[in-house]
Amino acid sequence: MAKEITYDIIQEIGVISVVRGGWTRELNLISWNGAKPKYDLRDWAPNHEKIGKGIALSAEEIEKLKSILEKV
């Protein structure tokens, strides 16, 4: 039996794009299973009812990503 995954959206940072069927690709600050919040990039169904696969980044990782993207 799979363990239930819980999440708490601490801060909605921004929508990057609208994808299939009204889903949105978003960057948010999320606490997964009660852990320390991480920056999270993934697809969400309208009203955050369902979630797609994504990636969670620590504050240090998001700062590194920001510096990389500034070079693009």
All heavy atoms as TSV, in Angstrom:
chain	resi	resn	atom	element	x	y	z
A	1	MET	N	N	0.851	-1.183	0.000
A	1	MET	CA	C	0.000	0.000	0.000
A	1	MET	C	C	0.893	1.242	0.000
A	1	MET	O	O	1.791	1.376	0.817
A	1	MET	CB	C	-0.898	-0.020	1.234
A	1	MET	CG	C	-1.896	1.072	1.283
A	1	MET	SD	S	-3.056	0.679	2.602
A	1	MET	CE	C	-3.662	2.271	2.941
A	2	ALA	N	N	0.651	2.141	-0.933
A	2	ALA	CA	C	1.469	3.346	-1.067
A	2	ALA	C	C	1.115	4.357	0.019
A	2	ALA	O	O	-0.044	4.509	0.394
A	2	ALA	CB	C	1.256	3.966	-2.437
A	3	LYS	N	N	2.142	5.018	0.517
A	3	LYS	CA	C	1.952	6.058	1.519
A	3	LYS	C	C	1.329	7.283	0.860
A	3	LYS	O	O	1.732	7.683	-0.232
A	3	LYS	CB	C	3.301	6.422	2.145
A	3	LYS	CG	C	3.216	7.501	3.181
A	3	LYS	CD	C	4.585	7.871	3.708
A	3	LYS	CE	C	4.456	9.074	4.619
A	3	LYS	NZ	N	5.741	9.585	5.041
A	4	GLU	N	N	0.358	7.896	1.518
A	4	GLU	CA	C	-0.275	9.105	1.004
A	4	GLU	C	C	0.722	10.267	1.059
A	4	GLU	O	O	1.402	10.466	2.058
A	4	GLU	CB	C	-1.509	9.447	1.819
A	4	GLU	CG	C	-2.223	10.673	1.312
A	4	GLU	CD	C	-3.442	11.041	2.142
A	4	GLU	OE1	O	-3.845	10.261	3.009
A	4	GLU	OE2	O	-3.971	12.134	1.919
A	5	ILE	N	N	0.797	11.009	-0.018
A	5	ILE	CA	C	1.669	12.174	-0.084
A	5	ILE	C	C	0.831	13.400	0.243
A	5	ILE	O	O	-0.231	13.616	-0.345
A	5	ILE	CB	C	2.304	12.316	-1.480
A	5	ILE	CG1	C	3.186	11.111	-1.769
A	5	ILE	CG2	C	3.086	13.613	-1.587
A	5	ILE	CD1	C	3.708	11.040	-3.180
A	6	THR	N	N	1.311	14.194	1.204
A	6	THR	CA	C	0.611	15.414	1.559
A	6	THR	C	C	1.469	16.617	1.179
A	6	THR	O	O	2.687	16.517	1.091
A	6	THR	CB	C	0.310	15.469	3.065
A	6	THR	OG1	O	1.536	15.464	3.800
A	6	THR	CG2	C	-0.541	14.280	3.494
A	7	TYR	N	N	0.798	17.732	0.950
A	7	TYR	CA	C	1.527	18.948	0.616
A	7	TYR	C	C	0.773	20.169	1.121
A	7	TYR	O	O	-0.445	20.143	1.282
A	7	TYR	CB	C	1.765	19.059	-0.897
A	7	TYR	CG	C	0.501	19.172	-1.720
A	7	TYR	CD1	C	-0.037	20.415	-2.028
A	7	TYR	CD2	C	-0.146	18.037	-2.186
A	7	TYR	CE1	C	-1.193	20.523	-2.785
A	7	TYR	CE2	C	-1.290	18.132	-2.943
A	7	TYR	CZ	C	-1.817	19.378	-3.235
A	7	TYR	OH	O	-2.954	19.481	-3.979
A	8	ASP	N	N	1.534	21.207	1.391
A	8	ASP	CA	C	0.972	22.484	1.806
A	8	ASP	C	C	1.649	23.560	0.971
A	8	ASP	O	O	2.877	23.725	1.044
A	8	ASP	CB	C	1.229	22.708	3.298
A	8	ASP	CG	C	0.617	23.998	3.814
A	8	ASP	OD1	O	-0.349	24.496	3.207
A	8	ASP	OD2	O	1.108	24.517	4.841
A	9	ILE	N	N	0.875	24.252	0.149
A	9	ILE	CA	C	1.437	25.327	-0.665
A	9	ILE	C	C	1.630	26.538	0.244
A	9	ILE	O	O	0.669	27.159	0.682
A	9	ILE	CB	C	0.538	25.668	-1.873
A	9	ILE	CG1	C	0.363	24.432	-2.759
A	9	ILE	CG2	C	1.129	26.836	-2.667
A	9	ILE	CD1	C	-0.621	24.614	-3.897
A	10	ILE	N	N	2.885	26.844	0.548
A	10	ILE	CA	C	3.230	27.949	1.436
A	10	ILE	C	C	3.103	29.279	0.694
A	10	ILE	O	O	2.592	30.257	1.236
A	10	ILE	CB	C	4.671	27.792	1.979
A	10	ILE	CG1	C	4.875	26.416	2.633
A	10	ILE	CG2	C	5.047	28.928	2.899
A	10	ILE	CD1	C	3.968	26.115	3.797
A	11	GLN	N	N	3.596	29.306	-0.559
A	11	GLN	CA	C	3.551	30.535	-1.352
A	11	GLN	C	C	3.404	30.181	-2.824
A	11	GLN	O	O	4.184	29.380	-3.347
A	11	GLN	CB	C	4.831	31.345	-1.142
A	11	GLN	CG	C	4.879	32.634	-1.936
A	11	GLN	CD	C	6.186	33.386	-1.750
A	11	GLN	OE1	O	7.090	32.927	-1.051
A	11	GLN	NE2	N	6.290	34.534	-2.374
A	12	GLU	N	N	2.414	30.768	-3.478
A	12	GLU	CA	C	2.271	30.632	-4.926
A	12	GLU	C	C	3.126	31.719	-5.556
A	12	GLU	O	O	2.816	32.902	-5.447
A	12	GLU	CB	C	0.813	30.758	-5.332
A	12	GLU	CG	C	-0.038	29.616	-4.815
A	12	GLU	CD	C	-1.492	29.697	-5.249
A	12	GLU	OE1	O	-1.793	30.375	-6.260
A	12	GLU	OE2	O	-2.318	29.084	-4.571
A	13	ILE	N	N	4.210	31.333	-6.205
A	13	ILE	CA	C	5.163	32.308	-6.740
A	13	ILE	C	C	4.768	32.775	-8.131
A	13	ILE	O	O	4.797	33.964	-8.412
A	13	ILE	CB	C	6.589	31.722	-6.715
A	13	ILE	CG1	C	6.966	31.442	-5.253
A	13	ILE	CG2	C	7.580	32.663	-7.387
A	13	ILE	CD1	C	8.241	30.679	-5.069
A	14	GLY	N	N	4.420	31.849	-9.014
A	14	GLY	CA	C	4.009	32.288	-10.345
A	14	GLY	C	C	3.687	31.162	-11.292
A	14	GLY	O	O	4.165	30.044	-11.143
A	15	VAL	N	N	2.854	31.498	-12.280
A	15	VAL	CA	C	2.496	30.568	-13.352
A	15	VAL	C	C	3.435	30.824	-14.521
A	15	VAL	O	O	3.575	31.960	-14.979
A	15	VAL	CB	C	1.029	30.761	-13.789
A	15	VAL	CG1	C	0.698	29.904	-15.004
A	15	VAL	CG2	C	0.082	30.448	-12.630
A	16	ILE	N	N	4.096	29.782	-14.982
A	16	ILE	CA	C	5.038	29.887	-16.092
A	16	ILE	C	C	4.313	29.753	-17.429
A	16	ILE	O	O	4.596	30.472	-18.373
A	16	ILE	CB	C	6.160	28.840	-15.947
A	16	ILE	CG1	C	6.962	29.157	-14.677
A	16	ILE	CG2	C	7.034	28.795	-17.189
A	16	ILE	CD1	C	7.933	28.092	-14.286
A	17	SER	N	N	3.353	28.829	-17.494
A	17	SER	CA	C	2.586	28.649	-18.724
A	17	SER	C	C	1.314	27.878	-18.426
A	17	SER	O	O	1.174	27.260	-17.373
A	17	SER	CB	C	3.415	27.899	-19.777
A	17	SER	OG	O	3.740	26.601	-19.327
A	18	VAL	N	N	0.401	27.935	-19.393
A	18	VAL	CA	C	-0.811	27.118	-19.343
A	18	VAL	C	C	-0.582	25.981	-20.308
A	18	VAL	O	O	-0.203	26.203	-21.459
A	18	VAL	CB	C	-2.058	27.939	-19.728
A	18	VAL	CG1	C	-3.292	27.058	-19.730
A	18	VAL	CG2	C	-2.243	29.122	-18.780
A	19	VAL	N	N	-0.772	24.770	-19.826
A	19	VAL	CA	C	-0.537	23.583	-20.651
A	19	VAL	C	C	-1.860	22.887	-20.909
A	19	VAL	O	O	-2.926	23.483	-20.722
A	19	VAL	CB	C	0.532	22.667	-19.996
A	19	VAL	CG1	C	1.887	23.343	-20.026
A	19	VAL	CG2	C	0.194	22.312	-18.562
A	20	ARG	N	N	-1.819	21.650	-21.303
A	20	ARG	CA	C	-2.996	20.904	-21.729
A	20	ARG	C	C	-4.196	21.010	-20.776
A	20	ARG	O	O	-4.024	20.985	-19.566
A	20	ARG	CB	C	-2.629	19.437	-21.917
A	20	ARG	CG	C	-2.320	18.767	-20.576
A	20	ARG	CD	C	-1.696	17.421	-20.724
A	20	ARG	NE	N	-1.530	16.794	-19.439
A	20	ARG	CZ	C	-0.653	17.143	-18.513
A	20	ARG	NH1	N	0.139	18.170	-18.712
A	20	ARG	NH2	N	-0.569	16.491	-17.381
A	21	GLY	N	N	-5.379	21.164	-21.337
A	21	GLY	CA	C	-6.615	21.094	-20.573
A	21	GLY	C	C	-6.740	22.078	-19.418
A	21	GLY	O	O	-7.418	21.783	-18.440
A	22	GLY	N	N	-6.078	23.212	-19.514
A	22	GLY	CA	C	-6.174	24.203	-18.447
A	22	GLY	C	C	-5.205	23.998	-17.305
A	22	GLY	O	O	-5.201	24.768	-16.342
A	23	TRP	N	N	-4.394	22.952	-17.377
A	23	TRP	CA	C	-3.363	22.756	-16.354
A	23	TRP	C	C	-2.359	23.899	-16.463
A	23	TRP	O	O	-2.158	24.469	-17.533
A	23	TRP	CB	C	-2.656	21.421	-16.563
A	23	TRP	CG	C	-3.437	20.223	-16.105
A	23	TRP	CD1	C	-4.697	19.879	-16.487
A	23	TRP	CD2	C	-2.998	19.208	-15.217
A	23	TRP	NE1	N	-5.070	18.715	-15.892
A	23	TRP	CE2	C	-4.041	18.276	-15.092
A	23	TRP	CE3	C	-1.824	18.997	-14.505
A	23	TRP	CZ2	C	-3.941	17.157	-14.291
A	23	TRP	CZ3	C	-1.721	17.872	-13.710
A	23	TRP	CH2	C	-2.774	16.963	-13.596
A	24	THR	N	N	-1.721	24.221	-15.358
A	24	THR	CA	C	-0.715	25.279	-15.354
A	24	THR	C	C	0.614	24.743	-14.863
A	24	THR	O	O	0.666	23.857	-14.010
A	24	THR	CB	C	-1.143	26.445	-14.443
A	24	THR	OG1	O	-1.485	25.944	-13.153
A	24	THR	CG2	C	-2.329	27.197	-15.027
A	25	ARG	N	N	1.680	25.268	-15.440
A	25	ARG	CA	C	3.036	24.950	-14.980
A	25	ARG	C	C	3.425	26.084	-14.038
A	25	ARG	O	O	3.435	27.245	-14.428
A	25	ARG	CB	C	3.986	24.850	-16.164
A	25	ARG	CG	C	5.378	24.432	-15.768
A	25	ARG	CD	C	6.132	23.826	-16.939
A	25	ARG	NE	N	5.452	22.601	-17.367
A	25	ARG	CZ	C	5.376	22.191	-18.638
A	25	ARG	NH1	N	5.924	22.885	-19.599
A	25	ARG	NH2	N	4.745	21.087	-18.952
A	26	GLU	N	N	3.696	25.737	-12.766
A	26	GLU	CA	C	3.869	26.749	-11.729
A	26	GLU	C	C	5.144	26.557	-10.921
A	26	GLU	O	O	5.616	25.436	-10.753
A	26	GLU	CB	C	2.702	26.691	-10.731
A	26	GLU	CG	C	1.343	26.870	-11.344
A	26	GLU	CD	C	0.228	26.794	-10.320
A	26	GLU	OE1	O	0.490	26.953	-9.101
A	26	GLU	OE2	O	-0.928	26.571	-10.726
A	27	LEU	N	N	5.624	27.691	-10.401
A	27	LEU	CA	C	6.683	27.675	-9.404
A	27	LEU	C	C	6.049	28.092	-8.090
A	27	LEU	O	O	5.437	29.164	-8.001
A	27	LEU	CB	C	7.814	28.633	-9.774
A	27	LEU	CG	C	8.957	28.716	-8.754
A	27	LEU	CD1	C	9.688	27.366	-8.640
A	27	LEU	CD2	C	9.930	29.813	-9.119
A	28	ASN	N	N	6.144	27.224	-7.095
A	28	ASN	CA	C	5.575	27.475	-5.777
A	28	ASN	C	C	6.564	27.063	-4.694
A	28	ASN	O	O	7.498	26.298	-4.942
A	28	ASN	CB	C	4.281	26.667	-5.583
A	28	ASN	CG	C	3.205	27.040	-6.568
A	28	ASN	OD1	O	2.867	28.200	-6.708
A	28	ASN	ND2	N	2.677	26.056	-7.274
A	29	LEU	N	N	6.319	27.537	-3.486
A	29	LEU	CA	C	7.063	27.093	-2.310
A	29	LEU	C	C	6.138	26.125	-1.573
A	29	LEU	O	O	5.042	26.512	-1.147
A	29	LEU	CB	C	7.431	28.289	-1.427
A	29	LEU	CG	C	8.347	28.004	-0.247
A	29	LEU	CD1	C	9.705	27.480	-0.718
A	29	LEU	CD2	C	8.529	29.265	0.589
A	30	ILE	N	N	6.574	24.856	-1.469
A	30	ILE	CA	C	5.696	23.796	-0.960
A	30	ILE	C	C	6.395	22.979	0.122
A	30	ILE	O	O	7.573	22.643	-0.002
A	30	ILE	CB	C	5.258	22.851	-2.103
A	30	ILE	CG1	C	4.472	23.638	-3.143
A	30	ILE	CG2	C	4.447	21.679	-1.567
A	30	ILE	CD1	C	3.976	22.814	-4.298
A	31	SER	N	N	5.630	22.641	1.146
A	31	SER	CA	C	6.081	21.693	2.158
A	31	SER	C	C	5.471	20.340	1.801
A	31	SER	O	O	4.248	20.187	1.769
A	31	SER	CB	C	5.618	22.127	3.553
A	31	SER	OG	O	5.880	21.099	4.486
A	32	TRP	N	N	6.329	19.372	1.496
A	32	TRP	CA	C	5.878	18.015	1.165
A	32	TRP	C	C	5.970	17.144	2.412
A	32	TRP	O	O	7.006	17.096	3.067
A	32	TRP	CB	C	6.738	17.413	0.053
A	32	TRP	CG	C	6.530	18.094	-1.264
A	32	TRP	CD1	C	7.309	19.057	-1.822
A	32	TRP	CD2	C	5.458	17.867	-2.181
A	32	TRP	NE1	N	6.791	19.452	-3.031
A	32	TRP	CE2	C	5.654	18.737	-3.277
A	32	TRP	CE3	C	4.348	17.020	-2.181
A	32	TRP	CZ2	C	4.780	18.771	-4.362
A	32	TRP	CZ3	C	3.489	17.061	-3.262
A	32	TRP	CH2	C	3.711	17.918	-4.338
A	33	ASN	N	N	4.880	16.475	2.760
A	33	ASN	CA	C	4.823	15.566	3.916
A	33	ASN	C	C	5.326	16.228	5.201
A	33	ASN	O	O	5.974	15.598	6.027
A	33	ASN	CB	C	5.600	14.278	3.631
A	33	ASN	CG	C	4.996	13.502	2.477
A	33	ASN	OD1	O	3.781	13.406	2.357
A	33	ASN	ND2	N	5.839	12.968	1.617
A	34	GLY	N	N	5.042	17.529	5.359
A	34	GLY	CA	C	5.408	18.241	6.580
A	34	GLY	C	C	6.873	18.631	6.680
A	34	GLY	O	O	7.310	19.145	7.704
A	35	ALA	N	N	7.639	18.401	5.625
A	35	ALA	CA	C	9.076	18.716	5.636
A	35	ALA	C	C	9.300	20.212	5.379
A	35	ALA	O	O	8.373	20.948	5.046
A	35	ALA	CB	C	9.806	17.891	4.578
A	36	LYS	N	N	10.558	20.633	5.517
A	36	LYS	CA	C	10.941	22.014	5.240
A	36	LYS	C	C	10.524	22.367	3.814
A	36	LYS	O	O	10.757	21.589	2.891
A	36	LYS	CB	C	12.461	22.153	5.398
A	36	LYS	CG	C	12.986	23.550	5.161
A	36	LYS	CD	C	14.494	23.594	5.377
A	36	LYS	CE	C	15.029	24.982	5.032
A	36	LYS	NZ	N	16.483	25.055	5.212
A	37	PRO	N	N	9.901	23.539	3.624
A	37	PRO	CA	C	9.440	23.916	2.279
A	37	PRO	C	C	10.582	24.006	1.265
A	37	PRO	O	O	11.700	24.389	1.600
A	37	PRO	CB	C	8.818	25.303	2.495
A	37	PRO	CG	C	8.480	25.359	3.934
A	37	PRO	CD	C	9.539	24.537	4.625
A	38	LYS	N	N	10.248	23.612	0.024
A	38	LYS	CA	C	11.185	23.699	-1.094
A	38	LYS	C	C	10.490	24.387	-2.256
A	38	LYS	O	O	9.262	24.398	-2.348
A	38	LYS	CB	C	11.639	22.303	-1.539
A	38	LYS	CG	C	12.529	21.617	-0.540
A	38	LYS	CD	C	13.140	20.377	-1.138
A	38	LYS	CE	C	14.180	19.810	-0.184
A	38	LYS	NZ	N	14.971	18.781	-0.819
A	39	TYR	N	N	11.304	24.948	-3.141
A	39	TYR	CA	C	10.766	25.532	-4.363
A	39	TYR	C	C	10.401	24.378	-5.281
A	39	TYR	O	O	11.158	23.437	-5.446
A	39	TYR	CB	C	11.795	26.460	-5.006
A	39	TYR	CG	C	12.020	27.681	-4.154
A	39	TYR	CD1	C	13.025	27.693	-3.198
A	39	TYR	CD2	C	11.198	28.795	-4.273
A	39	TYR	CE1	C	13.222	28.801	-2.382
A	39	TYR	CE2	C	11.384	29.908	-3.465
A	39	TYR	CZ	C	12.392	29.901	-2.520
A	39	TYR	OH	O	12.574	30.981	-1.716
A	40	ASP	N	N	9.216	24.465	-5.863
A	40	ASP	CA	C	8.666	23.337	-6.584
A	40	ASP	C	C	8.163	23.788	-7.949
A	40	ASP	O	O	7.382	24.734	-8.042
A	40	ASP	CB	C	7.517	22.757	-5.760
A	40	ASP	CG	C	7.003	21.468	-6.326
A	40	ASP	OD1	O	7.568	20.409	-5.986
A	40	ASP	OD2	O	6.041	21.517	-7.118
A	41	LEU	N	N	8.613	23.099	-8.984
A	41	LEU	CA	C	8.200	23.397	-10.354
A	41	LEU	C	C	7.483	22.173	-10.905
A	41	LEU	O	O	8.089	21.094	-11.024
A	41	LEU	CB	C	9.438	23.725	-11.205
A	41	LEU	CG	C	9.198	24.075	-12.666
A	41	LEU	CD1	C	8.331	25.315	-12.807
A	41	LEU	CD2	C	10.523	24.261	-13.377
A	42	ARG	N	N	6.189	22.333	-11.218
A	42	ARG	CA	C	5.411	21.200	-11.742
A	42	ARG	C	C	4.113	21.679	-12.356
A	42	ARG	O	O	3.749	22.844	-12.229
A	42	ARG	CB	C	5.135	20.152	-10.671
A	42	ARG	CG	C	4.129	20.512	-9.635
A	42	ARG	CD	C	3.936	19.409	-8.567
A	42	ARG	NE	N	5.178	19.132	-7.886
A	42	ARG	CZ	C	5.845	17.969	-7.972
A	42	ARG	NH1	N	5.371	16.971	-8.667
A	42	ARG	NH2	N	6.983	17.804	-7.349
A	43	ASP	N	N	3.398	20.749	-13.006
A	43	ASP	CA	C	2.097	21.029	-13.598
A	43	ASP	C	C	1.006	20.754	-12.566
A	43	ASP	O	O	1.097	19.779	-11.797
A	43	ASP	CB	C	1.859	20.146	-14.824
A	43	ASP	CG	C	2.803	20.461	-15.982
A	43	ASP	OD1	O	3.487	21.503	-15.919
A	43	ASP	OD2	O	2.838	19.665	-16.932
A	44	TRP	N	N	-0.002	21.630	-12.588
A	44	TRP	CA	C	-1.135	21.509	-11.669
A	44	TRP	C	C	-2.447	21.572	-12.445
A	44	TRP	O	O	-2.589	22.372	-13.366
A	44	TRP	CB	C	-1.137	22.666	-10.674
A	44	TRP	CG	C	-0.033	22.630	-9.685
A	44	TRP	CD1	C	1.224	23.150	-9.832
A	44	TRP	CD2	C	-0.060	22.042	-8.397
A	44	TRP	NE1	N	1.972	22.919	-8.711
A	44	TRP	CE2	C	1.198	22.245	-7.802
A	44	TRP	CE3	C	-1.034	21.367	-7.667
A	44	TRP	CZ2	C	1.507	21.790	-6.534
A	44	TRP	CZ3	C	-0.725	20.924	-6.393
A	44	TRP	CH2	C	0.527	21.124	-5.847
A	45	ALA	N	N	-3.406	20.744	-12.024
A	45	ALA	CA	C	-4.757	20.828	-12.574
A	45	ALA	C	C	-5.410	22.100	-12.026
A	45	ALA	O	O	-4.966	22.653	-11.014
A	45	ALA	CB	C	-5.570	19.601	-12.155
A	46	PRO	N	N	-6.464	22.562	-12.687
A	46	PRO	CA	C	-7.173	23.726	-12.160
A	46	PRO	C	C	-7.541	23.531	-10.678
A	46	PRO	O	O	-7.879	22.424	-10.250
A	46	PRO	CB	C	-8.418	23.804	-13.040
A	46	PRO	CG	C	-7.979	23.196	-14.346
A	46	PRO	CD	C	-7.047	22.083	-13.935
A	47	ASN	N	N	-7.422	24.599	-9.913
A	47	ASN	CA	C	-7.711	24.612	-8.468
A	47	ASN	C	C	-6.797	23.687	-7.658
A	47	ASN	O	O	-7.144	23.279	-6.553
A	47	ASN	CB	C	-9.178	24.267	-8.197
A	47	ASN	CG	C	-10.128	25.233	-8.857
A	47	ASN	OD1	O	-9.914	26.443	-8.819
A	47	ASN	ND2	N	-11.160	24.720	-9.486
A	48	HIS	N	N	-5.659	23.310	-8.227
A	48	HIS	CA	C	-4.685	22.444	-7.551
A	48	HIS	C	C	-5.293	21.117	-7.085
A	48	HIS	O	O	-4.898	20.568	-6.069
A	48	HIS	CB	C	-4.036	23.182	-6.366
A	48	HIS	CG	C	-3.212	24.353	-6.792
A	48	HIS	ND1	N	-3.228	25.538	-6.114
A	48	HIS	CD2	C	-2.366	24.523	-7.841
A	48	HIS	CE1	C	-2.418	26.395	-6.719
A	48	HIS	NE2	N	-1.877	25.793	-7.766
A	49	GLU	N	N	-6.252	20.609	-7.879
A	49	GLU	CA	C	-6.916	19.355	-7.523
A	49	GLU	C	C	-6.049	18.128	-7.775
A	49	GLU	O	O	-6.176	17.120	-7.091
A	49	GLU	CB	C	-8.225	19.218	-8.298
A	49	GLU	CG	C	-9.256	20.270	-7.930
A	49	GLU	CD	C	-10.439	20.292	-8.874
A	49	GLU	OE1	O	-10.405	19.590	-9.907
A	49	GLU	OE2	O	-11.391	21.017	-8.579
A	50	LYS	N	N	-5.188	18.196	-8.797
A	50	LYS	CA	C	-4.288	17.095	-9.140
A	50	LYS	C	C	-2.927	17.686	-9.453
A	50	LYS	O	O	-2.821	18.845	-9.824
A	50	LYS	CB	C	-4.799	16.315	-10.356
A	50	LYS	CG	C	-6.108	15.599	-10.138
A	50	LYS	CD	C	-6.518	14.865	-11.393
A	50	LYS	CE	C	-7.873	14.193	-11.197
A	50	LYS	NZ	N	-8.294	13.492	-12.420
A	51	ILE	N	N	-1.895	16.835	-9.324
A	51	ILE	CA	C	-0.542	17.299	-9.613
A	51	ILE	C	C	0.141	16.394	-10.620
A	51	ILE	O	O	-0.142	15.198	-10.691
A	51	ILE	CB	C	0.311	17.390	-8.323
A	51	ILE	CG1	C	0.393	16.038	-7.617
A	51	ILE	CG2	C	-0.229	18.447	-7.393
A	51	ILE	CD1	C	1.315	16.019	-6.414
A	52	GLY	N	N	1.029	16.997	-11.392
A	52	GLY	CA	C	1.852	16.249	-12.333
A	52	GLY	C	C	3.242	16.056	-11.746
A	52	GLY	O	O	3.548	16.525	-10.653
A	53	LYS	N	N	4.079	15.379	-12.488
A	53	LYS	CA	C	5.464	15.187	-12.056
A	53	LYS	C	C	6.185	16.524	-12.092
A	53	LYS	O	O	5.882	17.383	-12.916
A	53	LYS	CB	C	6.174	14.179	-12.950
A	53	LYS	CG	C	5.647	12.782	-12.773
A	53	LYS	CD	C	6.422	11.810	-13.604
A	53	LYS	CE	C	5.854	10.409	-13.390
A	53	LYS	NZ	N	6.579	9.404	-14.149
A	54	GLY	N	N	7.140	16.678	-11.199
A	54	GLY	CA	C	7.868	17.927	-11.143
A	54	GLY	C	C	9.193	17.764	-10.443
A	54	GLY	O	O	9.679	16.642	-10.260
A	55	ILE	N	N	9.744	18.889	-10.026
A	55	ILE	CA	C	11.034	18.901	-9.357
A	55	ILE	C	C	10.961	19.865	-8.184
A	55	ILE	O	O	10.371	20.941	-8.286
A	55	ILE	CB	C	12.158	19.280	-10.342
A	55	ILE	CG1	C	13.507	19.236	-9.652
A	55	ILE	CG2	C	11.900	20.627	-10.982
A	55	ILE	CD1	C	14.681	19.370	-10.602
A	56	ALA	N	N	11.557	19.468	-7.074
A	56	ALA	CA	C	11.628	20.310	-5.879
A	56	ALA	C	C	13.085	20.704	-5.652
A	56	ALA	O	O	13.988	19.867	-5.742
A	56	ALA	CB	C	11.087	19.564	-4.662
A	57	LEU	N	N	13.316	21.987	-5.392
A	57	LEU	CA	C	14.664	22.516	-5.231
A	57	LEU	C	C	14.806	23.234	-3.891
A	57	LEU	O	O	13.895	23.957	-3.476
A	57	LEU	CB	C	14.980	23.509	-6.353
A	57	LEU	CG	C	14.891	22.971	-7.775
A	57	LEU	CD1	C	14.896	24.118	-8.776
A	57	LEU	CD2	C	16.040	22.021	-8.040
A	58	SER	N	N	15.943	23.057	-3.251
A	58	SER	CA	C	16.232	23.787	-2.018
A	58	SER	C	C	16.499	25.251	-2.354
A	58	SER	O	O	16.677	25.615	-3.531
A	58	SER	CB	C	17.467	23.186	-1.334
A	58	SER	OG	O	18.621	23.439	-2.128
A	59	ALA	N	N	16.571	26.100	-1.345
A	59	ALA	CA	C	16.874	27.517	-1.561
A	59	ALA	C	C	18.231	27.680	-2.243
A	59	ALA	O	O	18.390	28.521	-3.141
A	59	ALA	CB	C	16.839	28.264	-0.240
A	60	GLU	N	N	19.196	26.866	-1.847
A	60	GLU	CA	C	20.524	26.937	-2.453
A	60	GLU	C	C	20.476	26.543	-3.929
A	60	GLU	O	O	21.121	27.151	-4.779
A	60	GLU	CB	C	21.520	26.038	-1.699
A	60	GLU	CG	C	21.789	26.469	-0.272
A	60	GLU	CD	C	20.714	26.029	0.724
A	60	GLU	OE1	O	19.896	25.125	0.417
A	60	GLU	OE2	O	20.666	26.624	1.816
A	61	GLU	N	N	19.712	25.501	-4.234
A	61	GLU	CA	C	19.600	25.045	-5.620
A	61	GLU	C	C	18.877	26.075	-6.482
A	61	GLU	O	O	19.266	26.297	-7.635
A	61	GLU	CB	C	18.868	23.705	-5.678
A	61	GLU	CG	C	19.679	22.564	-5.105
A	61	GLU	CD	C	18.872	21.294	-4.920
A	61	GLU	OE1	O	17.670	21.364	-4.579
A	61	GLU	OE2	O	19.459	20.210	-5.116
A	62	ILE	N	N	17.854	26.730	-5.940
A	62	ILE	CA	C	17.124	27.730	-6.728
A	62	ILE	C	C	18.005	28.940	-7.001
A	62	ILE	O	O	17.944	29.539	-8.073
A	62	ILE	CB	C	15.773	28.103	-6.078
A	62	ILE	CG1	C	14.781	28.653	-7.124
A	62	ILE	CG2	C	15.908	29.124	-4.992
A	62	ILE	CD1	C	14.074	27.648	-7.907
A	63	GLU	N	N	18.868	29.301	-6.049
A	63	GLU	CA	C	19.813	30.409	-6.271
A	63	GLU	C	C	20.817	30.053	-7.371
A	63	GLU	O	O	21.135	30.881	-8.220
A	63	GLU	CB	C	20.544	30.771	-4.979
A	63	GLU	CG	C	19.698	31.558	-4.006
A	63	GLU	CD	C	19.262	32.912	-4.541
A	63	GLU	OE1	O	20.051	33.588	-5.239
A	63	GLU	OE2	O	18.114	33.295	-4.267
A	64	LYS	N	N	21.294	28.827	-7.361
A	64	LYS	CA	C	22.225	28.372	-8.400
A	64	LYS	C	C	21.535	28.367	-9.764
A	64	LYS	O	O	22.101	28.826	-10.763
A	64	LYS	CB	C	22.761	26.977	-8.049
A	64	LYS	CG	C	23.727	26.415	-9.051
A	64	LYS	CD	C	25.019	27.178	-9.084
A	64	LYS	CE	C	26.009	26.490	-10.007
A	64	LYS	NZ	N	27.267	27.175	-10.105
A	65	LEU	N	N	20.300	27.876	-9.806
A	65	LEU	CA	C	19.529	27.878	-11.049
A	65	LEU	C	C	19.323	29.300	-11.549
A	65	LEU	O	O	19.467	29.582	-12.744
A	65	LEU	CB	C	18.179	27.175	-10.845
A	65	LEU	CG	C	17.251	27.153	-12.053
A	65	LEU	CD1	C	17.891	26.435	-13.228
A	65	LEU	CD2	C	15.927	26.513	-11.668
A	66	LYS	N	N	19.025	30.203	-10.654
A	66	LYS	CA	C	18.832	31.610	-11.035
A	66	LYS	C	C	20.102	32.166	-11.681
A	66	LYS	O	O	20.022	32.831	-12.717
A	66	LYS	CB	C	18.463	32.441	-9.804
A	66	LYS	CG	C	18.257	33.885	-10.091
A	66	LYS	CD	C	17.944	34.648	-8.817
A	66	LYS	CE	C	17.912	36.143	-9.074
A	66	LYS	NZ	N	17.781	36.905	-7.848
A	67	SER	N	N	21.265	31.888	-11.095
A	67	SER	CA	C	22.511	32.396	-11.670
A	67	SER	C	C	22.795	31.779	-13.030
A	67	SER	O	O	23.314	32.431	-13.936
A	67	SER	CB	C	23.679	32.193	-10.717
A	67	SER	OG	O	24.021	30.831	-10.602
A	68	ILE	N	N	22.445	30.531	-13.208
A	68	ILE	CA	C	22.616	29.873	-14.513
A	68	ILE	C	C	21.691	30.507	-15.543
A	68	ILE	O	O	22.103	30.807	-16.666
A	68	ILE	CB	C	22.360	28.349	-14.391
A	68	ILE	CG1	C	23.473	27.696	-13.566
A	68	ILE	CG2	C	22.236	27.708	-15.778
A	68	ILE	CD1	C	23.173	26.265	-13.168
A	69	LEU	N	N	20.429	30.733	-15.178
A	69	LEU	CA	C	19.459	31.289	-16.112
A	69	LEU	C	C	19.787	32.718	-16.510
A	69	LEU	O	O	19.456	33.147	-17.616
A	69	LEU	CB	C	18.048	31.219	-15.522
A	69	LEU	CG	C	17.463	29.820	-15.399
A	69	LEU	CD1	C	16.131	29.855	-14.667
A	69	LEU	CD2	C	17.315	29.163	-16.767
A	70	GLU	N	N	20.445	33.453	-15.636
A	70	GLU	CA	C	20.839	34.821	-15.973
A	70	GLU	C	C	21.861	34.850	-17.113
A	70	GLU	O	O	22.008	35.863	-17.770
A	70	GLU	CB	C	21.394	35.534	-14.742
A	70	GLU	CG	C	20.322	35.888	-13.729
A	70	GLU	CD	C	20.860	36.418	-12.421
A	70	GLU	OE1	O	22.082	36.298	-12.154
A	70	GLU	OE2	O	20.049	36.937	-11.642
A	71	LYS	N	N	22.543	33.734	-17.354
A	71	LYS	CA	C	23.535	33.641	-18.419
A	71	LYS	C	C	22.912	33.254	-19.762
A	71	LYS	O	O	23.585	33.308	-20.787
A	71	LYS	CB	C	24.614	32.623	-18.050
A	71	LYS	CG	C	25.401	33.007	-16.816
A	71	LYS	CD	C	26.344	31.902	-16.420
A	71	LYS	CE	C	27.031	32.214	-15.093
A	71	LYS	NZ	N	27.830	31.090	-14.607
A	72	VAL	N	N	21.667	32.854	-19.722
A	72	VAL	CA	C	20.982	32.388	-20.946
A	72	VAL	C	C	20.537	33.575	-21.785
A	72	VAL	O	O	20.047	34.547	-21.322
A	72	VAL	CB	C	19.774	31.511	-20.607
A	72	VAL	CG1	C	19.011	31.127	-21.848
A	72	VAL	CG2	C	20.212	30.278	-19.853
